[in-house]
Amino acid sequence: MSSRDIDQHQLHGIPPVLLRRRDRSPVIPGRTWLVPLLLVACKKDSREDERRPPAAPPAFTWGVPEGWRSETIPFPLEFAPDIPHRGVEELRFAPGFFQSSAPGWWTYAFAWVVSDAGALDMSTLAAELTTYFRGLTATVAHSKKDLPALDLARIRARIGADGHGSVLTYDAFGDGREIQLDVTVAVQPCGAGKAVLFTAAPRGRPPLAPSPREVLDSFRCR
């Protein structure tokens, strides 16, 4: 996406200076471009357990393909603080993620790299993804005045035992249309914790090259 495209779309209030960054550096938790938007509509919970220093997330490496964008968001997530993990969410967004006419619309890969030692089954992760997308949609929609009413109760993730499933959600970044995402989920050990690896893309869209699956293949725990 060119700088002209970024200025033209403005991504609904996200400062263009944040979007022009072409960061090719190693993964550094805390560098974000979605968080400023999400902070507009939500405040961090002042829970007692958040006052204790969290365990450091497991170390990992994950490259950023040409034209894709990276994002790191710490847990607890501002828009979904009820998801009980500690660590970071690391994301890779396809070019044109916010543009409904682009091949990469709503196409991305992301990883929850967490210090949790317990088991993470698909039923639990489906419930957490439901919370995730409801919180994301509500937060983004709250900062926009041109969206239709969105029925957050309809947002739901369904994940099978094989890690394949779907998410029904809304394009709150765009015009609020309902979208069905095909998703995959996998859990692997990562240091003393876990890495939960996700891919997502709108159903019925032509395959993207590289695909989210191919992008995720370069994720490595140290």
Secondary structure, 3 states (H helix, E strand, C coil): CCHHHHHHHHHHHCCHHHHCCCCCCCCCCCCCCCHHHHHCCCCCCCCHHHHCCCCCCCCEECCCCCCCEEEEEECCECCECCCCCCEEEEEEECCCCCCCCCCCCCCEEEEEEECCCCCCCHHHHHHHHHHHHHHHHHHHHHCCCCCCCCCHHHCEEEECCCCEEEEEEECCCCCCCEEEEEEEEEEEEECCEEEEEEEEEECCCCCCCCCHHHHHCCCEEC
